[in-house]
Amino acid sequence: MKKNKLLVMLLIFAMVFSVALAGCAGDDDTKESTDDPATEGENNDEGEDAGEEEMAEDQVLRINWQSEPPSLDPQISQDATSSRILNDTLEGMVRLDEDGVPEEGSAMAETWEVNEDGTEYIFNLRDAKWSDGEPVTAADFEYSWKRALDPETASTYAFMLYAIKNAEAYNSGDIDNADEVGITAEDEKTLKVTLERPDPTFLSKLQNSTFLPAREDKVKEWGEKYASEVEYLVSNGPFKVVEWEHENKLVMEKNADYWNAENVKLERVEGIMVNDPNTIMNLYETGELDWINVPSQYIEQYKDKLNTYPEASTFYYTFNTENEFFKNVKIRKAFGMAVDRKKIQEARTQGVVPPAWAFVPPGMPGPEGTTFREANGELLKDLGNGATAEEAKKLLEEGLDEIGKTVEDMKGIKFLTFDSENSLQRAQIWQQYWKENLGIEVGIDTATFKVKIDRENKKDFAFSYSGWIGDYNDPMTFMDMWVTDGPQNTAAWSNAEYDELIKTAQTTNDSEERMNAMLEAEKILMEELPVAPQDHSVAVLLENPKLKGVVRLPLQVTDGLYKAYFVK
């Protein structure tokens, strides 16, 4: 009976679950379902050019943000929805080209120079204005980057700046003088950045929203209201927010003061916030949305019209290691083993989305001539593959015995996920696996995206479903988040050997030593399993065929809409 019930639930799951994308550069499951915020993949019409086809008169894009952006303050933001909006309304020093490489002259930095040993960068800013007509200056960037490091800001992405001289010391409170940080506006158009050590990923990191500029005068004038409403926003990017009805819609219009406004073709972007998959599909079919993440029940019907984009992402269970049960590694492994990842993905996405057998996703660079995944292998291939149910039960019993608990003591434990139909249905499948293979009745605890992040940051959960999308094209973007007391370490996990390996990878100038340290660190992470990877996302989209030029990158941040346009 139990087997039959699980089969029925998997069939239902396949019918209703959507293969969408998105996620956060923090914690959410949105890369996998249309119930949460999205980020983009790669350019949808790479070879197209606006000059080769006749432009449509109506340059209004209609999209779905899927959820309320928790924060449009660039130094506070930590999610994908906010990043999508921020990277079209603000502009940093660099943008990435279609291959994910920093492109000189594409953003606020018209040019830059790097010294011979790679420890000093000089950014030369172009003439540019904010949406209120004020000039964009090097001082805007000095202020913003130091603001991210200021302990009072409590930016979860401050660690992204730690390669800069004295950045970590200032952020941790070891020094209290921001002038000692290696970020200096030499004049109105010149920003000098001094690093502690060479960092081959530094330029790529600059596309993260934490490095976007904030206006010091407005932050001081508006205080906590900064970036909270239309009237408390100021933009230097290709678009500006003109309407924001919280939890319902956010509308952007072309920013006439943007330095490259003549090449921005879209006049308006109308974004709604809907997370019901059936409603989303209906809105696309009636022409009210120009692209959607496709619910799985429609994949076969639209298979000849789908566009798919790879994503540098991993979605996983986070185990709170401060929890009395999940502090035990055997119990963590038992919950990871009890679920058949492959069977779920085949039912959920017809095999489009691959199960995850390690934390760093496919495609991330590894030792010379290989990828990271090729070099380190499928570390968890024997975990959660459908043949480990008995072993999972045995590990659970051993783990509980070690902490003096029983299965009965776990009664009432809850799994935290998002408050949407798809998230609930997904959790119900896992719930049934845990009941059948472990004998544990797991409750499901749902919360809004913003509340879920807050609870995870406060360690107010037992275990949850989370996601991470790479911030730059290097394995480190998936590795440094799990160091002891790291701001993204919602598992509260600590391992001295892991910390030391990450430190080595961050500080060595030897590329082979750096890569070997990360390879070994991932092995420790997967052996200790504070996080249990479930899958790597693939975007499956339906798009208005008249929409061209959307820049889609496999990394967390999208350069999205500034090149987009409609043809007749």
Summary of the structure (lengths in Angstrom):
residues: 568
radius of gyration: 23.2
end to end distance: 56.4
largest distance: 73.6
contacts: 2040
relative contact order: 0.19
helix: 34%
strand: 19%
